């Protein structure tokens, strides 16, 4: 599967190129897959009792070609990402009155739903950096929990430094401390 810009001038990016590209492409667009895979009703029903990580494996495999990440490696990366979430089922479904259900997505290290995606993204980036023996610096601007989640996703990852900037005095004390108290060589946090 290839990824193309919504503005049409950037085309044919691999999955690896897509995750390491800036948010906006040179033409001002965002990358989207060239096709959206169709999932049959039968397939969805077969996933009904899958865990959150197992559903993640199935869905990501639709967008990541074997040439980019072999399925065995992909499964291991997802398992490693979600092993950092202390809840055995990763997310928890709660039933409220009148059959209303809510999905608790705050059981990650930073209590932010973003942990579910950033932990996986951190593993995917680490995989490609090790494979290519490359080093990158990831710049994150945050007004709250995105910084903490991004830091937790990549702290200690070889080949990757993260620089997080936040508006000093404009986020909660807990949010600031969750970023500024991380003691890792590859984590750099600045308030301004």
C-alpha positions as protocol buffer text, in pm:
chain_id: "A"
residue {
  index: 1
  type: UNK
  ca { x: 0 y: 0 z: 0 }
}
residue {
  index: 2
  type: UNK
  ca { x: 121 y: 347 z: -85 }
}
residue {
  index: 3
  type: UNK
  ca { x: 31 y: 682 z: 67 }
}
residue {
  index: 4
  type: UNK
  ca { x: -54 y: 999 z: -124 }
}
residue {
  index: 5
  type: UNK
  ca { x: -109 y: 1363 z: -31 }
}
residue {
  index: 6
  type: UNK
  ca { x: -463 y: 1493 z: -18 }
}
residue {
  index: 7
  type: UNK
  ca { x: -348 y: 1774 z: -250 }
}
residue {
  index: 8
  type: UNK
  ca { x: -222 y: 1527 z: -510 }
}
residue {
  index: 9
  type: UNK
  ca { x: 139 y: 1633 z: -564 }
}
residue {
  index: 10
  type: UNK
  ca { x: 311 y: 1388 z: -326 }
}
residue {
  index: 11
  type: UNK
  ca { x: 246 y: 1029 z: -432 }
}
residue {
  index: 12
  type: UNK
  ca { x: 364 y: 675 z: -374 }
}
residue {
  index: 13
  type: UNK
  ca { x: 509 y: 706 z: -24 }
}
residue {
  index: 14
  type: UNK
  ca { x: 582 y: 381 z: 157 }
}
residue {
  index: 15
  type: UNK
  ca { x: 455 y: 323 z: 508 }
}
residue {
  index: 16
  type: UNK
  ca { x: 803 y: 397 z: 643 }
}
residue {
  index: 17
  type: UNK
  ca { x: 821 y: 724 z: 451 }
}
residue {
  index: 18
  type: UNK
  ca { x: 475 y: 817 z: 573 }
}
residue {
  index: 19
  type: UNK
  ca { x: 548 y: 776 z: 944 }
}
residue {
  index: 20
  type: UNK
  ca { x: 873 y: 973 z: 921 }
}
residue {
  index: 21
  type: UNK
  ca { x: 733 y: 1253 z: 708 }
}
residue {
  index: 22
  type: UNK
  ca { x: 620 y: 1586 z: 853 }
}
residue {
  index: 23
  type: UNK
  ca { x: 249 y: 1619 z: 917 }
}
residue {
  index: 24
  type: UNK
  ca { x: 196 y: 1844 z: 616 }
}
residue {
  index: 25
  type: UNK
  ca { x: 357 y: 1747 z: 289 }
}
residue {
  index: 26
  type: UNK
  ca { x: 543 y: 1984 z: 55 }
}
residue {
  index: 27
  type: UNK
  ca { x: 214 y: 2052 z: -128 }
}
residue {
  index: 28
  type: UNK
  ca { x: 33 y: 2136 z: 197 }
}
residue {
  index: 29
  type: UNK
  ca { x: -167 y: 1814 z: 207 }
}
residue {
  index: 30
  type: UNK
  ca { x: -182 y: 1522 z: 446 }
}
residue {
  index: 31
  type: UNK
  ca { x: -91 y: 1164 z: 359 }
}
residue {
  index: 32
  type: UNK
  ca { x: -369 y: 910 z: 320 }
}
residue {
  index: 33
  type: UNK
  ca { x: -355 y: 550 z: 200 }
}
residue {
  index: 34
  type: UNK
  ca { x: -417 y: 511 z: -171 }
}
residue {
  index: 35
  type: UNK
  ca { x: -700 y: 268 z: -94 }
}
residue {
  index: 36
  type: UNK
  ca { x: -913 y: 202 z: 210 }
}
residue {
  index: 37
  type: UNK
  ca { x: -932 y: -174 z: 268 }
}
residue {
  index: 38
  type: UNK
  ca { x: -1279 y: -323 z: 286 }
}
residue {
  index: 39
  type: UNK
  ca { x: -1348 y: -545 z: 584 }
}
residue {
  index: 40
  type: UNK
  ca { x: -1631 y: -789 z: 539 }
}
residue {
  index: 41
  type: UNK
  ca { x: -1903 y: -840 z: 796 }
}
residue {
  index: 42
  type: UNK
  ca { x: -1777 y: -1196 z: 844 }
}
residue {
  index: 43
  type: UNK
  ca { x: -1426 y: -1073 z: 918 }
}
residue {
  index: 44
  type: UNK
  ca { x: -1557 y: -819 z: 1166 }
}
residue {
  index: 45
  type: UNK
  ca { x: -1761 y: -1090 z: 1335 }
}
residue {
  index: 46
  type: UNK
  ca { x: -1453 y: -1313 z: 1355 }
}
residue {
  index: 47
  type: UNK
  ca { x: -1277 y: -1031 z: 1543 }
}
residue {
  index: 48
  type: UNK
  ca { x: -1560 y: -993 z: 1796 }
}
residue {
  index: 49
  type: UNK
  ca { x: -1373 y: -1163 z: 2079 }
}
residue {
  index: 50
  type: UNK
  ca { x: -1026 y: -1036 z: 1990 }
}
residue {
  index: 51
  type: UNK
  ca { x: -831 y: -829 z: 2238 }
}
residue {
  index: 52
  type: UNK
  ca { x: -756 y: -467 z: 2155 }
}
residue {
  index: 53
  type: UNK
  ca { x: -394 y: -552 z: 2060 }
}
residue {
  index: 54
  type: UNK
  ca { x: -512 y: -836 z: 1834 }
}
residue {
  index: 55
  type: UNK
  ca { x: -756 y: -605 z: 1654 }
}
residue {
  index: 56
  type: UNK
  ca { x: -474 y: -353 z: 1618 }
}
residue {
  index: 57
  type: UNK
  ca { x: -256 y: -622 z: 1457 }
}
residue {
  index: 58
  type: UNK
  ca { x: -528 y: -709 z: 1206 }
}
residue {
  index: 59
  type: UNK
  ca { x: -608 y: -350 z: 1114 }
}
residue {
  index: 60
  type: UNK
  ca { x: -246 y: -232 z: 1083 }
}
residue {
  index: 61
  type: UNK
  ca { x: -162 y: -534 z: 868 }
}
residue {
  index: 62
  type: UNK
  ca { x: -414 y: -400 z: 614 }
}
residue {
  index: 63
  type: UNK
  ca { x: -205 y: -83 z: 575 }
}
residue {
  index: 64
  type: UNK
  ca { x: 151 y: -213 z: 617 }
}
residue {
  index: 65
  type: UNK
  ca { x: 295 y: -433 z: 345 }
}
residue {
  index: 66
  type: UNK
  ca { x: 502 y: -739 z: 434 }
}
residue {
  index: 67
  type: UNK
  ca { x: 798 y: -577 z: 256 }
}
residue {
  index: 68
  type: UNK
  ca { x: 780 y: -285 z: 501 }
}
residue {
  index: 69
  type: UNK
  ca { x: 730 y: -489 z: 819 }
}
residue {
  index: 70
  type: UNK
  ca { x: 685 y: -867 z: 811 }
}
residue {
  index: 71
  type: UNK
  ca { x: 369 y: -976 z: 995 }
}
residue {
  index: 72
  type: UNK
  ca { x: 564 y: -1158 z: 1268 }
}
residue {
  index: 73
  type: UNK
  ca { x: 766 y: -843 z: 1341 }
}
residue {
  index: 74
  type: UNK
  ca { x: 453 y: -627 z: 1334 }
}
residue {
  index: 75
  type: UNK
  ca { x: 281 y: -851 z: 1586 }
}
residue {
  index: 76
  type: UNK
  ca { x: 585 y: -836 z: 1816 }
}
residue {
  index: 77
  type: UNK
  ca { x: 602 y: -457 z: 1792 }
}
residue {
  index: 78
  type: UNK
  ca { x: 236 y: -422 z: 1885 }
}
residue {
  index: 79
  type: UNK
  ca { x: 273 y: -665 z: 2173 }
}
residue {
  index: 80
  type: UNK
  ca { x: 574 y: -470 z: 2300 }
}
residue {
  index: 81
  type: UNK
  ca { x: 386 y: -140 z: 2272 }
}
residue {
  index: 82
  type: UNK
  ca { x: 83 y: -259 z: 2465 }
}
residue {
  index: 83
  type: UNK
  ca { x: 287 y: -449 z: 2726 }
}
residue {
  index: 84
  type: UNK
  ca { x: 352 y: -106 z: 2877 }
}
residue {
  index: 85
  type: UNK
  ca { x: -17 y: -69 z: 2960 }
}
residue {
  index: 86
  type: UNK
  ca { x: -84 y: -232 z: 3295 }
}
residue {
  index: 87
  type: UNK
  ca { x: -444 y: -331 z: 3228 }
}
residue {
  index: 88
  type: UNK
  ca { x: -447 y: -691 z: 3095 }
}
residue {
  index: 89
  type: UNK
  ca { x: -708 y: -611 z: 2830 }
}
residue {
  index: 90
  type: UNK
  ca { x: -539 y: -276 z: 2734 }
}
residue {
  index: 91
  type: UNK
  ca { x: -875 y: -98 z: 2720 }
}
residue {
  index: 92
  type: UNK
  ca { x: -1185 y: -167 z: 2926 }
}
residue {
  index: 93
  type: UNK
  ca { x: -1548 y: -157 z: 2820 }
}
residue {
  index: 94
  type: UNK
  ca { x: -1784 y: -30 z: 3089 }
}
residue {
  index: 95
  type: UNK
  ca { x: -2159 y: -78 z: 3070 }
}
residue {
  index: 96
  type: UNK
  ca { x: -2373 y: 204 z: 3201 }
}
residue {
  index: 97
  type: UNK
  ca { x: -2750 y: 224 z: 3231 }
}
residue {
  index: 98
  type: UNK
  ca { x: -2980 y: 163 z: 2936 }
}
residue {
  index: 99
  type: UNK
  ca { x: -2721 y: -43 z: 2748 }
}
residue {
  index: 100
  type: UNK
  ca { x: -2484 y: 251 z: 2705 }
}
residue {
  index: 101
  type: UNK
  ca { x: -2121 y: 140 z: 2679 }
}
residue {
  index: 102
  type: UNK
  ca { x: -1806 y: 347 z: 2715 }
}
residue {
  index: 103
  type: UNK
  ca { x: -1454 y: 245 z: 2630 }
}
residue {
  index: 104
  type: UNK
  ca { x: -1193 y: 340 z: 2888 }
}
residue {
  index: 105
  type: UNK
  ca { x: -881 y: 436 z: 2697 }
}
residue {
  index: 106
  type: UNK
  ca { x: -683 y: 591 z: 2981 }
}
residue {
  index: 107
  type: UNK
  ca { x: -492 y: 297 z: 3125 }
}
residue {
  index: 108
  type: UNK
  ca { x: -155 y: 389 z: 2972 }
}
residue {
  index: 109
  type: UNK
  ca { x: 143 y: 537 z: 3154 }
}
residue {
  index: 110
  type: UNK
  ca { x: 23 y: 896 z: 3113 }
}
residue {
  index: 111
  type: UNK
  ca { x: -350 y: 828 z: 3155 }
}
residue {
  index: 112
  type: UNK
  ca { x: -411 y: 976 z: 2809 }
}
residue {
  index: 113
  type: UNK
  ca { x: -592 y: 797 z: 2527 }
}
residue {
  index: 114
  type: UNK
  ca { x: -298 y: 903 z: 2309 }
}
residue {
  index: 115
  type: UNK
  ca { x: -83 y: 634 z: 2472 }
}
residue {
  index: 116
  type: UNK
  ca { x: -264 y: 373 z: 2262 }
}
residue {
  index: 117
  type: UNK
  ca { x: -135 y: 526 z: 1939 }
}
residue {
  index: 118
  type: UNK
  ca { x: 194 y: 685 z: 2045 }
}
residue {
  index: 119
  type: UNK
  ca { x: 323 y: 365 z: 2207 }
}
residue {
  index: 120
  type: UNK
  ca { x: 264 y: 179 z: 1879 }
}
residue {
  index: 121
  type: UNK
  ca { x: 413 y: 463 z: 1673 }
}
residue {
  index: 122
  type: UNK
  ca { x: 721 y: 465 z: 1898 }
}
residue {
  index: 123
  type: UNK
  ca { x: 774 y: 94 z: 1835 }
}
residue {
  index: 124
  type: UNK
  ca { x: 727 y: 135 z: 1459 }
}
residue {
  index: 125
  type: UNK
  ca { x: 977 y: 422 z: 1446 }
}
residue {
  index: 126
  type: UNK
  ca { x: 1226 y: 229 z: 1659 }
}
residue {
  index: 127
  type: UNK
  ca { x: 1196 y: -70 z: 1424 }
}
residue {
  index: 128
  type: UNK
  ca { x: 1288 y: 134 z: 1115 }
}
residue {
  index: 129
  type: UNK
  ca { x: 1563 y: 331 z: 1292 }
}
residue {
  index: 130
  type: UNK
  ca { x: 1732 y: 8 z: 1405 }
}
residue {
  index: 131
  type: UNK
  ca { x: 1694 y: -141 z: 1059 }
}
residue {
  index: 132
  type: UNK
  ca { x: 1849 y: 164 z: 888 }
}
residue {
  index: 133
  type: UNK
  ca { x: 2092 y: 253 z: 1174 }
}
residue {
  index: 134
  type: UNK
  ca { x: 1964 y: 610 z: 1153 }
}
residue {
  index: 135
  type: UNK
  ca { x: 1916 y: 884 z: 1411 }
}
residue {
  index: 136
  type: UNK
  ca { x: 1635 y: 1139 z: 1414 }
}
residue {
  index: 137
  type: UNK
  ca { x: 1517 y: 1416 z: 1641 }
}
residue {
  index: 138
  type: UNK
  ca { x: 1143 y: 1433 z: 1695 }
}
residue {
  index: 139
  type: UNK
  ca { x: 1003 y: 1779 z: 1776 }
}
residue {
  index: 140
  type: UNK
  ca { x: 676 y: 1793 z: 1971 }
}
residue {
  index: 141
  type: UNK
  ca { x: 486 y: 2108 z: 2062 }
}
residue {
  index: 142
  type: UNK
  ca { x: 226 y: 2050 z: 2331 }
}
residue {
  index: 143
  type: UNK
  ca { x: -27 y: 2228 z: 2546 }
}
residue {
  index: 144
  type: UNK
  ca { x: -73 y: 1926 z: 2771 }
}
residue {
  index: 145
  type: UNK
  ca { x: -74 y: 1548 z: 2759 }
}
residue {
  index: 146
  type: UNK
  ca { x: 58 y: 1498 z: 2403 }
}
residue {
  index: 147
  type: UNK
  ca { x: 409 y: 1574 z: 2528 }
}
residue {
  index: 148
  type: UNK
  ca { x: 395 y: 1320 z: 2810 }
}
residue {
  index: 149
  type: UNK
  ca { x: 253 y: 1051 z: 2586 }
}
residue {
  index: 150
  type: UNK
  ca { x: 514 y: 1115 z: 2316 }
}
residue {
  index: 151
  type: UNK
  ca { x: 794 y: 1107 z: 2573 }
}
residue {
  index: 152
  type: UNK
  ca { x: 674 y: 778 z: 2719 }
}
residue {
  index: 153
  type: UNK
  ca { x: 649 y: 629 z: 2370 }
}
residue {
  index: 154
  type: UNK
  ca { x: 1015 y: 693 z: 2284 }
}
residue {
  index: 155
  type: UNK
  ca { x: 1205 y: 734 z: 2611 }
}
residue {
  index: 156
  type: UNK
  ca { x: 1526 y: 536 z: 2598 }
}
residue {
  index: 157
  type: UNK
  ca { x: 1485 y: 450 z: 2229 }
}
residue {
  index: 158
  type: UNK
  ca { x: 1822 y: 438 z: 2055 }
}
residue {
  index: 159
  type: UNK
  ca { x: 1852 y: 644 z: 1742 }
}
residue {
  index: 160
  type: UNK
  ca { x: 1585 y: 889 z: 1847 }
}
residue {
  index: 161
  type: UNK
  ca { x: 1591 y: 1210 z: 2049 }
}
residue {
  index: 162
  type: UNK
  ca { x: 1270 y: 1388 z: 2141 }
}
residue {
  index: 163
  type: UNK
  ca { x: 1248 y: 1761 z: 2202 }
}
residue {
  index: 164
  type: UNK
  ca { x: 923 y: 1874 z: 2364 }
}
residue {
  index: 165
  type: UNK
  ca { x: 828 y: 2239 z: 2400 }
}
residue {
  index: 166
  type: UNK
  ca { x: 535 y: 2362 z: 2607 }
}
residue {
  index: 167
  type: UNK
  ca { x: 392 y: 2701 z: 2712 }
}
residue {
  index: 168
  type: UNK
  ca { x: 536 y: 2763 z: 3060 }
}
residue {
  index: 169
  type: UNK
  ca { x: 265 y: 2851 z: 3310 }
}
residue {
  index: 170
  type: UNK
  ca { x: -14 y: 2757 z: 3070 }
}
residue {
  index: 171
  type: UNK
  ca { x: -44 y: 2387 z: 3146 }
}
residue {
  index: 172
  type: UNK
  ca { x: -125 y: 2211 z: 3471 }
}
residue {
  index: 173
  type: UNK
  ca { x: 148 y: 2140 z: 3726 }
}
residue {
  index: 174
  type: UNK
  ca { x: 94 y: 1766 z: 3681 }
}
residue {
  index: 175
  type: UNK
  ca { x: 132 y: 1793 z: 3302 }
}
residue {
  index: 176
  type: UNK
  ca { x: 452 y: 1995 z: 3339 }
}
residue {
  index: 177
  type: UNK
  ca { x: 605 y: 1759 z: 3595 }
}
residue {
  index: 178
  type: UNK
  ca { x: 517 y: 1452 z: 3390 }
}
residue {
  index: 179
  type: UNK
  ca { x: 743 y: 1591 z: 3117 }
}
residue {
  index: 180
  type: UNK
  ca { x: 1016 y: 1774 z: 3308 }
}
residue {
  index: 181
  type: UNK
  ca { x: 1095 y: 1495 z: 3554 }
}
residue {
  index: 182
  type: UNK
  ca { x: 1181 y: 1231 z: 3293 }
}
residue {
  index: 183
  type: UNK
  ca { x: 1548 y: 1142 z: 3330 }
}
residue {
  index: 184
  type: UNK
  ca { x: 1648 y: 991 z: 2994 }
}
residue {
  index: 185
  type: UNK
  ca { x: 1938 y: 1092 z: 2770 }
}
residue {
  index: 186
  type: UNK
  ca { x: 1714 y: 1113 z: 2464 }
}
residue {
  index: 187
  type: UNK
  ca { x: 1443 y: 1333 z: 2622 }
}
residue {
  index: 188
  type: UNK
  ca { x: 1472 y: 1713 z: 2614 }
}
residue {
  index: 189
  type: UNK
  ca { x: 1190 y: 1932 z: 2748 }
}
residue {
  index: 190
  type: UNK
  ca { x: 1166 y: 2312 z: 2735 }
}
residue {
  index: 191
  type: UNK
  ca { x: 901 y: 2549 z: 2868 }
}
residue {
  index: 192
  type: UNK
  ca { x: 882 y: 2896 z: 2727 }
}
